[in-house]
Amino acid sequence: MSDVSESVPVSAGPPAGPQGATGGWSAVVGYLGGIRDVVVLEMKQRLRSRGWYIMLGIWFFVIAVVTWLTWLAWNASMEARRSTLPASALAPQDGAGSMIFEVVLAFVLLFALLVAPALSAHAINGDRAGGTLAILQITLLTPGQILWGKFCAGWLAALAFLATSAPFLVFGMFQGGLTPGHVVVSLLMLAVELAVVCGIGVGISALAGRPLFSIVVTYLVVAALVVGSLISFGLGSQLAQGTVLANSPVGRGVLYAPVQPNQQPTEPAQPAYTCEGPLVEHPAVRTERVAWMLALNPYVVVADAIPYPDRSGTAFYSVGMIEGISQGARSALAGPEHSYLCANGVPQPQYLKQTTPLWPLGLGLQLVLAGLLMWLGWRSLRTPAGRLASGTRLA
């Protein structure tokens, strides 16, 4: 016995550095493997359904119709311009690409906000109602693995719809007026917004007891982000009253050379007005104090993140719907200094550069909301459960 006991090494403490690092990496791989198993299980169930492919087909058809109608509308507007204006008055156009891109992007974001809650808001309580959630909970899977697996599965399903609409955004790029950066940034921001909505839906589904209730609440949260943010900003602006010093703008004549075909309009060397007279205090709405409410809007986040060309020194320019949303958000962030032409006695630019983006604030607030709901959902999945709602099915 003594010989055997002497031959057994005695552990003096935790494993050495490399072994501990290897063990930590193995734990991470094991944790990710559990998430992968849940994702694979969820995706197999979704792909087995025929309705999944029908929804993708309907999505593709609707986006194709929107793209085709936008193309026809652009051609009709160009024909009307050519028939009513002389050739010398027609400024060169960038093509239908910008219009197609912005209309398709707006519709894709709208449809995505409608589809993503339906794909994620019943992920947890749907299994609970079917009696399959308890089967996952008695395995070696942790609550975090179950929650993240459900989230990733819902996000992948939503990304399939985004991938289906991506060719139409690329088609708009090839029609002119856009760069690959527009499409890449737009797709990335759309994917991030889908992740936020899926995180909100999964978190609510873990907290709510009934699938229908969680789906309705998720849609209400999305509606609050899209519509409620605009209402809150409008009401908050009425409470954020202030003043600004400004004098009077005095217009001056600026001569432009006649525009020739295939020639850009001549730019003025100076602004078309000067600021004269004493500075007078004017009542103004301090929109910069409540601009963070507007930043919560998914449309503002996506629109403000797209890199637009700098038009600050351009006399003649037009912005599309998505770029107009970005300019409106930046105007709110600039406050009354931008609403008055001669604020502080200085001619103010009509086009705001992307020097102070608003989308990081909005995206950060959205991620905080989704993260909070996911954390609360993780707490509700821990076992043993202390108390369950009346009528909750276990198995």
Contacts in CASP RR format, 6 or more apart in sequence:
PFRMAT RR
TARGET T0000
AUTHOR 0000-0000-0000
METHOD contacts of the structure
MODEL  1
MSDVSESVPVSAGPPAGPQGATGGWSAVVGYLGGIRDVVVLEMKQRLRSR
GWYIMLGIWFFVIAVVTWLTWLAWNASMEARRSTLPASALAPQDGAGSMI
FEVVLAFVLLFALLVAPALSAHAINGDRAGGTLAILQITLLTPGQILWGK
FCAGWLAALAFLATSAPFLVFGMFQGGLTPGHVVVSLLMLAVELAVVCGI
GVGISALAGRPLFSIVVTYLVVAALVVGSLISFGLGSQLAQGTVLANSPV
GRGVLYAPVQPNQQPTEPAQPAYTCEGPLVEHPAVRTERVAWMLALNPYV
VVADAIPYPDRSGTAFYSVGMIEGISQGARSALAGPEHSYLCANGVPQPQ
YLKQTTPLWPLGLGLQLVLAGLLMWLGWRSLRTPAGRLASGTRLA
14 20 0 8 1.000
15 23 0 8 1.000
31 142 0 8 1.000
31 145 0 8 1.000
33 145 0 8 1.000
34 141 0 8 1.000
34 145 0 8 1.000
34 149 0 8 1.000
35 145 0 8 1.000
35 148 0 8 1.000
35 149 0 8 1.000
35 152 0 8 1.000
37 141 0 8 1.000
38 136 0 8 1.000
38 141 0 8 1.000
38 145 0 8 1.000
38 146 0 8 1.000
38 148 0 8 1.000
38 149 0 8 1.000
38 150 0 8 1.000
38 152 0 8 1.000
38 153 0 8 1.000
39 149 0 8 1.000
39 152 0 8 1.000
39 153 0 8 1.000
39 156 0 8 1.000
42 123 0 8 1.000
42 149 0 8 1.000
42 150 0 8 1.000
42 153 0 8 1.000
42 154 0 8 1.000
43 153 0 8 1.000
43 156 0 8 1.000
43 157 0 8 1.000
46 52 0 8 1.000
46 153 0 8 1.000
46 157 0 8 1.000
52 157 0 8 1.000
55 115 0 8 1.000
55 161 0 8 1.000
56 160 0 8 1.000
56 161 0 8 1.000
56 164 0 8 1.000
57 164 0 8 1.000
59 111 0 8 1.000
59 115 0 8 1.000
59 161 0 8 1.000
59 164 0 8 1.000
59 165 0 8 1.000
60 164 0 8 1.000
60 165 0 8 1.000
62 107 0 8 1.000
62 111 0 8 1.000
63 104 0 8 1.000
63 107 0 8 1.000
63 108 0 8 1.000
63 111 0 8 1.000
63 164 0 8 1.000
63 165 0 8 1.000
63 168 0 8 1.000
64 168 0 8 1.000
66 103 0 8 1.000
66 104 0 8 1.000
66 107 0 8 1.000
66 168 0 8 1.000
67 100 0 8 1.000
67 103 0 8 1.000
67 104 0 8 1.000
67 168 0 8 1.000
67 171 0 8 1.000
67 172 0 8 1.000
70 96 0 8 1.000
70 99 0 8 1.000
70 100 0 8 1.000
70 103 0 8 1.000
70 104 0 8 1.000
71 96 0 8 1.000
71 100 0 8 1.000
73 99 0 8 1.000
74 95 0 8 1.000
74 96 0 8 1.000
74 99 0 8 1.000
74 100 0 8 1.000
75 96 0 8 1.000
78 93 0 8 1.000
81 90 0 8 1.000
82 90 0 8 1.000
87 261 0 8 1.000
88 258 0 8 1.000
88 259 0 8 1.000
88 260 0 8 1.000
88 261 0 8 1.000
89 259 0 8 1.000
90 259 0 8 1.000
90 261 0 8 1.000
91 259 0 8 1.000
91 264 0 8 1.000
91 265 0 8 1.000
91 316 0 8 1.000
92 262 0 8 1.000
92 263 0 8 1.000
92 264 0 8 1.000
94 176 0 8 1.000
94 177 0 8 1.000
94 178 0 8 1.000
95 175 0 8 1.000
95 176 0 8 1.000
95 177 0 8 1.000
96 172 0 8 1.000
96 175 0 8 1.000
96 176 0 8 1.000
97 172 0 8 1.000
97 173 0 8 1.000
97 174 0 8 1.000
97 175 0 8 1.000
97 176 0 8 1.000
97 177 0 8 1.000
97 178 0 8 1.000
98 176 0 8 1.000
98 177 0 8 1.000
98 178 0 8 1.000
98 320 0 8 1.000
99 320 0 8 1.000
100 168 0 8 1.000
100 171 0 8 1.000
100 172 0 8 1.000
100 175 0 8 1.000
101 169 0 8 1.000
101 172 0 8 1.000
101 173 0 8 1.000
101 178 0 8 1.000
101 182 0 8 1.000
101 183 0 8 1.000
101 186 0 8 1.000
102 320 0 8 1.000
102 321 0 8 1.000
102 322 0 8 1.000
102 323 0 8 1.000
103 321 0 8 1.000
104 165 0 8 1.000
104 168 0 8 1.000
104 169 0 8 1.000
104 172 0 8 1.000
105 169 0 8 1.000
105 186 0 8 1.000
105 190 0 8 1.000
105 302 0 8 1.000
105 322 0 8 1.000
106 299 0 8 1.000
106 321 0 8 1.000
106 322 0 8 1.000
108 162 0 8 1.000
108 165 0 8 1.000
108 169 0 8 1.000
108 190 0 8 1.000
109 190 0 8 1.000
109 193 0 8 1.000
109 298 0 8 1.000
109 299 0 8 1.000
109 302 0 8 1.000
111 161 0 8 1.000
112 158 0 8 1.000
112 161 0 8 1.000
112 162 0 8 1.000
112 190 0 8 1.000
112 193 0 8 1.000
112 194 0 8 1.000
112 197 0 8 1.000
113 193 0 8 1.000
113 197 0 8 1.000
113 222 0 8 1.000
113 226 0 8 1.000
113 298 0 8 1.000
115 158 0 8 1.000
115 161 0 8 1.000
116 154 0 8 1.000
116 158 0 8 1.000
116 194 0 8 1.000
116 197 0 8 1.000
116 198 0 8 1.000
117 197 0 8 1.000
117 200 0 8 1.000
117 201 0 8 1.000
117 215 0 8 1.000
117 218 0 8 1.000
117 219 0 8 1.000
117 222 0 8 1.000
118 215 0 8 1.000
119 154 0 8 1.000
119 157 0 8 1.000
119 158 0 8 1.000
119 198 0 8 1.000
120 150 0 8 1.000
120 151 0 8 1.000
120 154 0 8 1.000
120 155 0 8 1.000
120 158 0 8 1.000
120 197 0 8 1.000
120 198 0 8 1.000
120 199 0 8 1.000
120 200 0 8 1.000
120 201 0 8 1.000
120 202 0 8 1.000
120 205 0 8 1.000
120 218 0 8 1.000
121 201 0 8 1.000
121 202 0 8 1.000
121 204 0 8 1.000
121 205 0 8 1.000
121 211 0 8 1.000
121 214 0 8 1.000
121 215 0 8 1.000
121 217 0 8 1.000
121 218 0 8 1.000
121 219 0 8 1.000
122 205 0 8 1.000
122 211 0 8 1.000
122 214 0 8 1.000
122 215 0 8 1.000
123 150 0 8 1.000
123 151 0 8 1.000
123 153 0 8 1.000
123 154 0 8 1.000
123 201 0 8 1.000
123 202 0 8 1.000
123 205 0 8 1.000
124 133 0 8 1.000
124 146 0 8 1.000
124 147 0 8 1.000
124 150 0 8 1.000
124 202 0 8 1.000
124 203 0 8 1.000
124 205 0 8 1.000
124 206 0 8 1.000
124 377 0 8 1.000
124 381 0 8 1.000
125 205 0 8 1.000
125 206 0 8 1.000
125 208 0 8 1.000
125 209 0 8 1.000
125 210 0 8 1.000
125 211 0 8 1.000
125 214 0 8 1.000
126 133 0 8 1.000
126 205 0 8 1.000
126 211 0 8 1.000
127 133 0 8 1.000
127 136 0 8 1.000
128 134 0 8 1.000
128 209 0 8 1.000
128 392 0 8 1.000
128 393 0 8 1.000
129 210 0 8 1.000
129 211 0 8 1.000
129 393 0 8 1.000
130 393 0 8 1.000
131 393 0 8 1.000
131 394 0 8 1.000
131 395 0 8 1.000
133 146 0 8 1.000
134 394 0 8 1.000
134 395 0 8 1.000
135 395 0 8 1.000
136 146 0 8 1.000
137 143 0 8 1.000
137 146 0 8 1.000
137 381 0 8 1.000
137 383 0 8 1.000
143 378 0 8 1.000
143 381 0 8 1.000
143 382 0 8 1.000
143 383 0 8 1.000
144 378 0 8 1.000
144 381 0 8 1.000
146 381 0 8 1.000
147 202 0 8 1.000
147 203 0 8 1.000
147 206 0 8 1.000
147 374 0 8 1.000
147 377 0 8 1.000
147 378 0 8 1.000
147 381 0 8 1.000
150 202 0 8 1.000
150 205 0 8 1.000
151 198 0 8 1.000
151 199 0 8 1.000
151 202 0 8 1.000
151 374 0 8 1.000
154 198 0 8 1.000
154 202 0 8 1.000
155 194 0 8 1.000
155 195 0 8 1.000
155 198 0 8 1.000
155 199 0 8 1.000
158 194 0 8 1.000
158 197 0 8 1.000
158 198 0 8 1.000
159 191 0 8 1.000
159 194 0 8 1.000
162 187 0 8 1.000
162 190 0 8 1.000
162 191 0 8 1.000
162 194 0 8 1.000
166 183 0 8 1.000
166 187 0 8 1.000
169 183 0 8 1.000
169 186 0 8 1.000
169 187 0 8 1.000
170 183 0 8 1.000
172 178 0 8 1.000
173 179 0 8 1.000
173 180 0 8 1.000
173 182 0 8 1.000
173 183 0 8 1.000
181 307 0 8 1.000
182 306 0 8 1.000
182 307 0 8 1.000
185 305 0 8 1.000
185 306 0 8 1.000
185 307 0 8 1.000
186 302 0 8 1.000
186 306 0 8 1.000
189 301 0 8 1.000
189 302 0 8 1.000
189 305 0 8 1.000
189 306 0 8 1.000
189 359 0 8 1.000
190 302 0 8 1.000
192 363 0 8 1.000
193 298 0 8 1.000
193 301 0 8 1.000
193 302 0 8 1.000
193 366 0 8 1.000
195 370 0 8 1.000
196 298 0 8 1.000
196 363 0 8 1.000
196 366 0 8 1.000
196 367 0 8 1.000
196 369 0 8 1.000
196 370 0 8 1.000
197 218 0 8 1.000
197 222 0 8 1.000
199 370 0 8 1.000
199 371 0 8 1.000
199 373 0 8 1.000
199 374 0 8 1.000
200 218 0 8 1.000
200 221 0 8 1.000
200 222 0 8 1.000
200 369 0 8 1.000
200 370 0 8 1.000
200 373 0 8 1.000
201 214 0 8 1.000
201 218 0 8 1.000
201 221 0 8 1.000
201 373 0 8 1.000
202 373 0 8 1.000
202 374 0 8 1.000
202 377 0 8 1.000
203 373 0 8 1.000
203 374 0 8 1.000
203 376 0 8 1.000
203 377 0 8 1.000
204 214 0 8 1.000
204 217 0 8 1.000
204 218 0 8 1.000
204 221 0 8 1.000
204 373 0 8 1.000
205 211 0 8 1.000
205 214 0 8 1.000
205 218 0 8 1.000
206 376 0 8 1.000
206 377 0 8 1.000
206 378 0 8 1.000
206 380 0 8 1.000
206 381 0 8 1.000
207 214 0 8 1.000
207 373 0 8 1.000
207 376 0 8 1.000
207 377 0 8 1.000
207 380 0 8 1.000
208 214 0 8 1.000
208 217 0 8 1.000
209 389 0 8 1.000
209 392 0 8 1.000
221 369 0 8 1.000
225 296 0 8 1.000
225 297 0 8 1.000
225 298 0 8 1.000
225 366 0 8 1.000
226 297 0 8 1.000
226 298 0 8 1.000
226 299 0 8 1.000
229 293 0 8 1.000
229 294 0 8 1.000
229 295 0 8 1.000
229 296 0 8 1.000
229 297 0 8 1.000
229 300 0 8 1.000
230 294 0 8 1.000
230 297 0 8 1.000
232 290 0 8 1.000
232 293 0 8 1.000
233 287 0 8 1.000
233 290 0 8 1.000
233 291 0 8 1.000
233 293 0 8 1.000
233 294 0 8 1.000
233 332 0 8 1.000
234 290 0 8 1.000
236 290 0 8 1.000
236 293 0 8 1.000
237 285 0 8 1.000
237 287 0 8 1.000
237 290 0 8 1.000
238 285 0 8 1.000
239 290 0 8 1.000
240 285 0 8 1.000
240 286 0 8 1.000
240 287 0 8 1.000
240 289 0 8 1.000
240 290 0 8 1.000
241 283 0 8 1.000
241 284 0 8 1.000
241 285 0 8 1.000
241 286 0 8 1.000
242 283 0 8 1.000
242 284 0 8 1.000
242 285 0 8 1.000
242 286 0 8 1.000
242 336 0 8 1.000
243 281 0 8 1.000
243 282 0 8 1.000
243 283 0 8 1.000
243 284 0 8 1.000
244 281 0 8 1.000
244 282 0 8 1.000
244 284 0 8 1.000
244 336 0 8 1.000
244 337 0 8 1.000
244 339 0 8 1.000
244 340 0 8 1.000
244 343 0 8 1.000
244 344 0 8 1.000
245 279 0 8 1.000
245 280 0 8 1.000
245 281 0 8 1.000
245 282 0 8 1.000
245 343 0 8 1.000
245 344 0 8 1.000
245 345 0 8 1.000
246 275 0 8 1.000
246 279 0 8 1.000
246 280 0 8 1.000
246 282 0 8 1.000
246 340 0 8 1.000
246 341 0 8 1.000
246 342 0 8 1.000
246 343 0 8 1.000
246 344 0 8 1.000
246 345 0 8 1.000
247 275 0 8 1.000
247 276 0 8 1.000
247 277 0 8 1.000
247 278 0 8 1.000
247 279 0 8 1.000
247 280 0 8 1.000
247 342 0 8 1.000
247 345 0 8 1.000
248 275 0 8 1.000
248 276 0 8 1.000
248 277 0 8 1.000
248 342 0 8 1.000
249 273 0 8 1.000
249 274 0 8 1.000
249 275 0 8 1.000
249 341 0 8 1.000
249 342 0 8 1.000
249 347 0 8 1.000
250 273 0 8 1.000
250 274 0 8 1.000
250 275 0 8 1.000
250 276 0 8 1.000
251 272 0 8 1.000
251 273 0 8 1.000
251 274 0 8 1.000
252 272 0 8 1.000
252 273 0 8 1.000
252 274 0 8 1.000
253 272 0 8 1.000
254 268 0 8 1.000
254 270 0 8 1.000
254 272 0 8 1.000
256 265 0 8 1.000
256 266 0 8 1.000
256 268 0 8 1.000
256 315 0 8 1.000
257 266 0 8 1.000
259 265 0 8 1.000
259 266 0 8 1.000
265 315 0 8 1.000
265 316 0 8 1.000
266 315 0 8 1.000
267 313 0 8 1.000
267 314 0 8 1.000
267 315 0 8 1.000
268 315 0 8 1.000
271 347 0 8 1.000
273 341 0 8 1.000
273 342 0 8 1.000
273 347 0 8 1.000
274 347 0 8 1.000
275 341 0 8 1.000
275 342 0 8 1.000
275 345 0 8 1.000
275 346 0 8 1.000
275 347 0 8 1.000
279 344 0 8 1.000
279 345 0 8 1.000
282 336 0 8 1.000
282 340 0 8 1.000
284 335 0 8 1.000
284 336 0 8 1.000
284 339 0 8 1.000
284 340 0 8 1.000
285 335 0 8 1.000
285 336 0 8 1.000
285 339 0 8 1.000
286 335 0 8 1.000
286 336 0 8 1.000
287 331 0 8 1.000
287 332 0 8 1.000
287 333 0 8 1.000
287 335 0 8 1.000
287 336 0 8 1.000
288 332 0 8 1.000
288 333 0 8 1.000
288 334 0 8 1.000
288 335 0 8 1.000
290 332 0 8 1.000
291 329 0 8 1.000
291 332 0 8 1.000
291 333 0 8 1.000
291 335 0 8 1.000
291 358 0 8 1.000
292 361 0 8 1.000
292 362 0 8 1.000
292 365 0 8 1.000
294 300 0 8 1.000
294 329 0 8 1.000
294 332 0 8 1.000
294 358 0 8 1.000
295 301 0 8 1.000
295 329 0 8 1.000
295 358 0 8 1.000
295 359 0 8 1.000
295 361 0 8 1.000
295 362 0 8 1.000
295 365 0 8 1.000
296 362 0 8 1.000
296 365 0 8 1.000
296 366 0 8 1.000
298 366 0 8 1.000
299 325 0 8 1.000
300 325 0 8 1.000
300 326 0 8 1.000
300 329 0 8 1.000
300 358 0 8 1.000
300 359 0 8 1.000
300 362 0 8 1.000
301 359 0 8 1.000
301 362 0 8 1.000
301 363 0 8 1.000
301 366 0 8 1.000
302 322 0 8 1.000
302 359 0 8 1.000
303 322 0 8 1.000
303 323 0 8 1.000
303 324 0 8 1.000
303 325 0 8 1.000
303 326 0 8 1.000
303 329 0 8 1.000
304 325 0 8 1.000
304 326 0 8 1.000
304 329 0 8 1.000
304 330 0 8 1.000
304 354 0 8 1.000
304 357 0 8 1.000
304 358 0 8 1.000
304 359 0 8 1.000
305 357 0 8 1.000
305 359 0 8 1.000
306 322 0 8 1.000
306 323 0 8 1.000
306 326 0 8 1.000
307 354 0 8 1.000
308 319 0 8 1.000
308 323 0 8 1.000
308 326 0 8 1.000
308 354 0 8 1.000
310 353 0 8 1.000
311 317 0 8 1.000
311 319 0 8 1.000
311 351 0 8 1.000
312 349 0 8 1.000
312 351 0 8 1.000
312 352 0 8 1.000
312 353 0 8 1.000
313 349 0 8 1.000
313 351 0 8 1.000
314 351 0 8 1.000
317 351 0 8 1.000
319 327 0 8 1.000
326 354 0 8 1.000
327 351 0 8 1.000
327 352 0 8 1.000
329 358 0 8 1.000
330 352 0 8 1.000
330 354 0 8 1.000
330 356 0 8 1.000
330 358 0 8 1.000
331 338 0 8 1.000
331 339 0 8 1.000
331 352 0 8 1.000
333 356 0 8 1.000
333 358 0 8 1.000
334 352 0 8 1.000
336 343 0 8 1.000
337 343 0 8 1.000
337 344 0 8 1.000
337 348 0 8 1.000
338 348 0 8 1.000
338 352 0 8 1.000
340 348 0 8 1.000
341 347 0 8 1.000
341 348 0 8 1.000
342 348 0 8 1.000
388 394 0 8 1.000
END
